[in-house]
Amino acid sequence: MLVIKRIHVRYHLQAEAKHAAVIQRSFELHPPKCPVYQSLSGSIDITTELAAITET
């Protein structure tokens, strides 16, 4: 039987440097508004990571 105990989500984004603050804010606000996160977070450890590549 497969039992999922944890999930790690890595976001890879590429955008102009002027959007860095918006990207960070969106990343921080996303989990509480995501239905999948809300459904699973009580029983599965979910971690997130942001790998934003900004261009000038």
N, C-alpha and C positions, 0 to 999 in steps of 0.2 A: 504494500500500500504506500502511495506517495503522500507525504505530509509536508506541506510548505510551512516553514517556520519563520522565514524572513525574506524580504524582497528589497533589493537595492535598485533604485531608479537613477540613471545617469542621463542628464539632459545635455546634449551637445548643440550649442547655438552659435551662429555666426552672424554678427551684425556690426554696424558702425559704432564706434566708441561713444558717440553722442547718445546712444540708446542703452548704455550700460546700467544706468539707474533704473530704467523701466524694466529691463530684463531681471535685475535683482529683486525688485519689488514683486514682479509677477511670479518669480520662482518662490518667494516666501509666502505669497498669498494663495498659491495654487492648491496645496494639499487640503486645507479645510473646505474648499469649494468643490473638490473632485468627488463624485459619487463612489467611485471605486475605492479611493483612499478611505472615505468615510465607512464603507462597508467592511473593509478588511483590517483597518488599523486597530480595532479592539482585540483581534485574535492573532494577528501576524505583525511582527516587527518590520516596519517600513522605514527605510532611510533613503535620502535623496542627495544628489550631488549635482552641482552646476559646473559645466565646463564651457564657459562662454569665450569665444574668440572674437575680440573686437578689432576692427580695422579703422584706421584713421582716415 
